[in-house]
Amino acid sequence: MCGNSYSCHGTGVFLMGAVAGMAAGAAMSAVMTPSSTRHMKRTAHKAARRVNEAIDHLADAMDM
């Protein structure tokens, strides 16, 4: 299939490197995701709390 064994060996090494790189990227993504998820949840919680406070202030102002 290949003209010489060197090019076949180089292709195999390239493919193994590509697979190793994808696996490393997936592992890093899995490790990093919980941290960013916690940050997003905390940010959403803060935003919801601020909206509730703004609604309370608006309701108090409308009662005056």
C-alpha positions in Angstrom: 0.0 0.0 0.0 2.8 2.4 0.9 5.8 3.0 -1.3 8.3 2.5 1.5 8.0 1.5 5.2 9.3 4.9 6.4 6.2 6.8 5.2 3.8 4.2 6.6 5.7 4.3 10.0 5.5 8.1 9.9 1.7 8.1 9.2 1.2 5.7 12.1 3.2 7.8 14.5 1.3 10.9 13.3 -2.1 9.2 13.9 -1.0 7.9 17.4 0.1 11.5 18.2 -3.2 12.9 17.0 -5.1 10.4 19.1 -2.9 11.1 22.2 -3.5 14.9 21.7 -7.2 14.4 21.5 -7.2 12.3 24.6 -5.2 14.8 26.5 -7.5 17.6 25.4 -10.6 15.7 26.5 -9.0 15.0 29.9 -8.1 18.6 30.4 -11.6 19.7 29.4 -13.1 17.2 31.9 -10.8 18.5 34.6 -11.5 22.2 33.9 -15.3 22.0 33.4 -16.3 21.6 37.1 -14.5 24.8 38.0 -16.1 26.8 35.3 -19.5 25.3 36.1 -19.2 26.3 39.7 -18.2 29.8 38.6 -21.3 30.0 36.3 -23.6 28.8 39.1 -22.2 31.3 41.5 -22.5 34.1 39.0 -26.1 33.1 38.2 -26.9 33.0 41.9 -25.5 36.5 42.5 -27.5 37.8 39.5 -30.7 36.2 40.8 -30.1 37.7 44.2 -29.6 41.1 42.7 -32.8 40.8 40.7 -34.7 39.9 43.8 -33.3 42.8 45.7 -34.2 45.2 42.8 -37.8 43.8 42.7 -38.0 44.3 46.5 -36.8 47.9 46.2 -39.2 48.6 43.4 -42.1 47.1 45.3 -41.1 49.3 48.3 -40.9 52.4 46.1 -44.3 51.7 44.6 -45.9 51.4 48.1 -44.8 55.0 48.9 
